Amino acid sequence: MEKRPSYKEFLEFIVKALVDHPDEVKVEKLVDEMGVLLSLRVHPEDMGQVIGKGGSTVKAIRSLLRIVGLKNRARVNLKLEEPAKKEGEKTNLENLKI
């Protein structure tokens, strides 16, 4: 029987293919009674690529994770970690309404 990639490995594979700084992609996995929570942290310059125009890319990634989770009977959620911002500067996440 072949080993299936974990949610964490699946997310890392997708995001590393999208960003300009793949070495700085970090995924943390938290499992509790509510399901699986994946926290994603990327280089601040790559945040726009991960979110996409109007949030389309991150919505697509979340949909893929939910489908993989359904196949394994688990609820999988994705949380984007905001990069540290400079004073008075808005991040992409503050402008996004999902």
Residue frames as a rotation matrix with the C-alpha (Angstrom) as fourth column:
MET 1
0.585 0.811 0.000 0.00
0.811 -0.585 0.000 0.00
0.000 0.000 -1.000 0.00
GLU 2
-0.235 -0.698 0.676 1.39
0.668 -0.621 -0.410 3.39
0.706 0.356 0.612 -0.99
LYS 3
-0.370 0.016 -0.929 1.83
0.823 -0.458 -0.335 6.21
-0.431 -0.889 0.156 1.50
ARG 4
0.454 0.584 0.673 -0.42
0.775 -0.632 0.026 9.21
0.440 0.510 -0.739 0.87
PRO 5
-0.625 -0.662 0.414 1.04
0.379 -0.721 -0.581 12.66
0.683 -0.206 0.701 1.41
SER 6
-0.372 0.469 -0.801 -0.19
0.870 -0.124 -0.477 14.42
-0.323 -0.874 -0.362 4.53
TYR 7
0.721 0.680 0.132 -2.30
0.692 -0.697 -0.189 17.58
-0.037 0.228 -0.973 4.45
LYS 8
0.584 -0.572 -0.575 0.78
-0.043 -0.730 0.682 19.53
-0.810 -0.374 -0.451 5.45
GLU 9
-0.479 -0.803 0.356 2.91
0.297 0.233 0.926 18.10
-0.826 0.549 0.127 2.62
PHE 10
-0.028 0.584 0.811 0.07
0.996 0.084 -0.026 18.66
-0.083 0.807 -0.584 0.12
LEU 11
0.890 0.383 -0.246 -0.28
0.393 -0.920 -0.011 22.32
-0.230 -0.087 -0.969 1.11
GLU 12
0.210 -0.901 -0.379 3.48
-0.097 -0.405 0.909 22.90
-0.973 -0.154 -0.172 1.04
PHE 13
-0.455 -0.361 0.814 3.70
0.686 0.441 0.579 21.39
-0.568 0.822 0.047 -2.45
ILE 14
0.379 0.708 0.595 0.96
0.920 -0.356 -0.163 23.66
0.096 0.610 -0.787 -3.82
VAL 15
0.931 0.045 -0.362 2.20
0.155 -0.947 0.281 26.87
-0.330 -0.318 -0.889 -2.19
LYS 16
0.037 -0.995 -0.090 5.89
0.101 -0.086 0.991 26.32
-0.994 -0.046 0.097 -2.98
ALA 17
-0.306 -0.085 0.948 4.95
0.914 0.253 0.318 26.03
-0.267 0.964 0.000 -6.67
LEU 18
0.610 0.692 0.386 3.23
0.764 -0.643 -0.055 29.45
0.210 0.328 -0.921 -6.50
VAL 19
0.922 -0.143 -0.360 5.67
0.099 -0.811 0.577 31.64
-0.374 -0.568 -0.733 -4.59
ASP 20
0.683 -0.728 0.062 9.02
-0.265 -0.326 -0.907 33.27
0.681 0.603 -0.416 -5.40
HIS 21
-0.314 -0.765 0.562 10.56
-0.858 -0.024 -0.513 32.33
0.406 -0.643 -0.649 -2.02
PRO 22
0.443 0.587 -0.678 9.72
-0.306 0.809 0.501 28.61
0.843 -0.015 0.538 -1.56
ASP 23
-0.432 -0.694 -0.576 12.33
0.372 0.444 -0.815 28.22
0.822 -0.566 0.067 1.20
GLU 24
-0.952 0.040 0.305 10.27
-0.266 -0.605 -0.750 30.51
0.154 -0.795 0.587 3.45
VAL 25
0.016 0.978 -0.207 7.01
-0.578 0.178 0.796 28.55
0.816 0.107 0.568 3.23
LYS 26
-0.955 -0.264 0.138 6.13
-0.250 0.460 -0.852 27.25
0.161 -0.848 -0.505 6.70
VAL 27
0.014 0.975 -0.220 3.09
-0.446 0.203 0.872 25.13
0.895 0.086 0.437 7.53
GLU 28
-0.888 -0.171 0.427 2.01
-0.459 0.309 -0.833 24.20
0.010 -0.936 -0.353 11.05
LYS 29
-0.305 0.781 -0.545 -0.60
-0.104 0.541 0.834 21.52
0.947 0.311 -0.083 11.68
LEU 30
-0.817 0.172 0.551 -2.94
-0.569 -0.077 -0.819 21.50
-0.099 -0.982 0.161 14.66
VAL 31
-0.481 0.666 -0.570 -5.40
0.034 0.664 0.747 18.64
0.876 0.340 -0.342 15.20
ASP 32
-0.883 0.300 0.361 -8.28
-0.410 -0.118 -0.904 18.87
-0.229 -0.947 0.227 17.69
GLU 33
-0.506 0.760 0.409 -11.90
0.440 0.635 -0.635 17.74
-0.742 -0.141 -0.655 18.02
MET 34
0.351 0.630 -0.693 -12.96
-0.269 -0.641 -0.719 20.36
-0.897 0.438 -0.055 15.43
GLY 35
0.968 -0.067 0.243 -10.65
0.250 0.399 -0.882 18.92
-0.038 0.914 0.403 12.74
VAL 36
0.062 -0.992 0.108 -7.31
0.964 0.088 0.250 19.88
-0.257 0.089 0.962 11.24
LEU 37
0.942 0.125 -0.312 -6.08
0.074 -0.983 -0.171 23.49
-0.328 0.138 -0.934 11.17
LEU 38
0.172 -0.897 0.407 -3.17
0.985 0.160 -0.065 24.30
-0.007 0.412 0.911 8.86
SER 39
0.749 -0.043 -0.661 -1.44
0.121 -0.972 0.200 27.62
-0.651 -0.229 -0.723 9.51
LEU 40
0.451 -0.544 0.707 0.48
0.884 0.161 -0.440 28.95
0.125 0.823 0.554 6.52
ARG 41
0.604 -0.380 -0.700 3.29
0.023 -0.870 0.492 31.50
-0.796 -0.314 -0.517 6.74
VAL 42
0.491 -0.446 0.749 5.03
0.868 0.181 -0.462 32.83
0.070 0.877 0.476 3.61
HIS 43
-0.647 -0.751 -0.132 7.48
0.739 -0.660 0.136 35.60
-0.189 -0.010 0.982 2.76
PRO 44
-0.147 0.641 -0.753 5.70
0.243 -0.715 -0.656 39.00
-0.959 -0.279 -0.050 2.89
GLU 45
-0.563 -0.121 -0.818 6.35
-0.670 -0.512 0.537 39.59
-0.484 0.851 0.207 -0.83
ASP 46
-0.960 0.155 -0.234 4.63
-0.025 0.784 0.620 36.29
0.279 0.601 -0.749 -1.68
MET 47
-0.679 0.733 -0.044 1.43
0.177 0.105 -0.979 37.01
-0.712 -0.672 -0.201 0.24
GLY 48
-0.131 0.637 -0.760 -0.27
-0.760 -0.557 -0.336 38.56
-0.637 0.533 0.557 -2.79
GLN 49
-0.549 -0.136 -0.824 0.49
-0.730 0.559 0.394 35.50
0.407 0.818 -0.407 -4.91
VAL 50
-0.965 0.197 -0.174 -1.00
0.256 0.859 -0.443 33.17
0.062 -0.472 -0.879 -2.31
ILE 51
-0.433 0.850 -0.300 -4.13
0.043 -0.313 -0.949 35.29
-0.900 -0.424 0.099 -1.84
GLY 52
-0.628 0.165 0.761 -4.66
0.775 0.216 0.594 36.03
-0.066 0.963 -0.263 -5.54
LYS 53
-0.898 0.327 0.294 -6.94
-0.187 -0.889 0.417 38.61
0.398 0.320 0.860 -7.09
GLY 54
-0.045 0.945 0.325 -10.00
-0.815 -0.223 0.535 39.00
0.578 -0.241 0.780 -4.88
GLY 55
-0.163 -0.088 0.983 -8.89
-0.851 0.516 -0.095 36.00
-0.498 -0.852 -0.159 -2.82
SER 56
0.632 0.520 -0.574 -9.42
-0.762 0.553 -0.338 33.57
0.142 0.651 0.746 -5.70
THR 57
-0.100 -0.757 -0.646 -6.18
-0.453 0.613 -0.648 31.60
0.886 0.228 -0.404 -5.20
VAL 58
-0.864 -0.235 0.444 -6.58
-0.496 0.253 -0.831 31.09
0.083 -0.939 -0.335 -1.46
LYS 59
0.102 0.966 0.239 -10.23
-0.888 0.197 -0.416 30.08
-0.449 -0.170 0.877 -1.99
ALA 60
0.539 0.038 -0.841 -9.12
-0.638 0.671 -0.378 27.46
0.550 0.741 0.386 -4.51
ILE 61
-0.557 -0.799 -0.226 -6.45
-0.376 0.486 -0.789 26.14
0.740 -0.355 -0.571 -2.12
ARG 62
-0.623 0.404 0.670 -9.02
-0.706 0.077 -0.704 25.92
-0.336 -0.912 0.237 0.69
SER 63
0.469 0.838 -0.279 -11.40
-0.873 0.393 -0.287 24.03
-0.131 0.378 0.916 -1.62
LEU 64
0.171 -0.495 -0.852 -8.69
-0.460 0.725 -0.514 21.52
0.871 0.479 -0.104 -2.52
LEU 65
-0.826 -0.509 0.241 -7.83
-0.421 0.274 -0.865 20.99
0.374 -0.816 -0.441 1.15
ARG 66
-0.214 0.834 0.508 -11.49
-0.853 0.094 -0.513 20.40
-0.476 -0.543 0.692 2.02
ILE 67
0.590 0.405 -0.699 -11.80
-0.744 0.610 -0.274 17.84
0.315 0.681 0.661 -0.78
VAL 68
-0.296 -0.773 -0.561 -8.71
-0.289 0.633 -0.719 15.99
0.910 -0.051 -0.411 0.42
GLY 69
-0.817 0.027 0.577 -10.11
-0.577 0.011 -0.817 16.16
-0.029 -1.000 0.007 3.95
LEU 70
0.228 0.972 0.050 -13.47
-0.947 0.233 -0.222 14.75
-0.227 0.003 0.974 2.87
LYS 71
0.343 -0.178 -0.922 -11.72
-0.511 0.788 -0.343 11.80
0.788 0.589 0.180 1.29
ASN 72
-0.587 -0.651 -0.481 -10.05
0.125 0.514 -0.849 11.12
0.800 -0.558 -0.220 4.65
ARG 73
0.335 0.870 -0.361 -13.16
0.607 0.094 0.789 12.02
0.721 -0.483 -0.497 6.71
ALA 74
-0.237 -0.441 -0.866 -11.56
0.910 -0.413 -0.039 15.04
-0.341 -0.797 0.499 8.33
ARG 75
0.871 0.469 0.150 -12.42
0.492 -0.840 -0.228 18.72
0.019 0.272 -0.962 8.35
VAL 76
-0.162 -0.987 -0.003 -9.45
0.970 -0.160 0.183 20.72
-0.181 0.026 0.983 7.12
ASN 77
0.914 0.399 -0.073 -9.17
0.389 -0.913 -0.126 24.51
-0.117 0.087 -0.989 7.46
LEU 78
-0.031 -0.929 0.368 -6.48
0.920 -0.171 -0.354 26.90
0.392 0.327 0.860 6.29
LYS 79
0.843 0.177 -0.508 -5.33
0.405 -0.831 0.381 29.98
-0.355 -0.527 -0.772 8.17
LEU 80
0.344 -0.736 0.583 -2.98
0.570 -0.330 -0.752 32.51
0.746 0.592 0.306 6.59
GLU 81
0.306 -0.352 -0.885 -0.56
0.854 -0.309 0.418 34.01
-0.421 -0.883 0.206 9.08
GLU 82
0.973 0.056 0.226 -0.08
0.150 -0.893 -0.425 37.74
0.178 0.447 -0.877 8.50
PRO 83
0.041 -0.999 -0.007 3.52
0.811 0.037 -0.584 38.83
0.584 0.018 0.812 8.04
ALA 84
-0.025 -0.135 -0.990 4.87
0.811 -0.583 0.059 41.42
-0.585 -0.801 0.125 10.45
LYS 85
0.441 0.263 0.858 3.91
0.782 -0.582 -0.224 44.85
0.440 0.770 -0.462 9.14
LYS 86
-0.741 -0.668 0.059 5.51
0.596 -0.696 -0.401 48.23
0.309 -0.262 0.914 9.47
GLU 87
-0.439 0.570 -0.694 3.71
0.540 -0.450 -0.711 50.95
-0.718 -0.687 -0.111 11.37
GLY 88
-0.137 0.517 -0.845 0.94
-0.459 -0.789 -0.409 52.57
-0.878 0.332 0.345 9.31
GLU 89
-0.729 -0.183 -0.660 1.14
-0.682 0.281 0.675 49.95
0.062 0.942 -0.330 6.56
LYS 90
0.351 0.883 0.313 -1.83
-0.818 0.452 -0.357 47.79
-0.456 -0.131 0.880 5.57
THR 91
-0.715 -0.525 0.462 -1.39
-0.263 0.814 0.518 44.15
-0.648 0.249 -0.720 4.70
ASN 92
-0.805 0.389 -0.447 -3.13
-0.392 0.216 0.894 42.29
0.444 0.896 -0.021 1.91
LEU 93
-0.659 0.561 -0.502 -5.29
0.668 0.743 -0.046 40.45
0.347 -0.366 -0.864 4.43
GLU 94
-0.577 0.447 -0.684 -6.75
0.359 -0.613 -0.703 43.70
-0.734 -0.651 0.193 5.82
ASN 95
-0.615 0.307 -0.726 -7.91
-0.692 -0.652 0.311 44.68
-0.378 0.693 0.613 2.34
LEU 96
-0.834 0.231 -0.501 -9.43
-0.174 0.753 0.635 41.26
0.524 0.617 -0.587 1.60
LYS 97
-0.312 0.807 0.501 -13.06
-0.893 -0.070 -0.444 40.54
-0.323 -0.586 0.743 2.37
ILE 98
-0.750 0.044 -0.660 -13.74
-0.275 0.887 0.372 36.80
0.602 0.460 -0.653 2.36
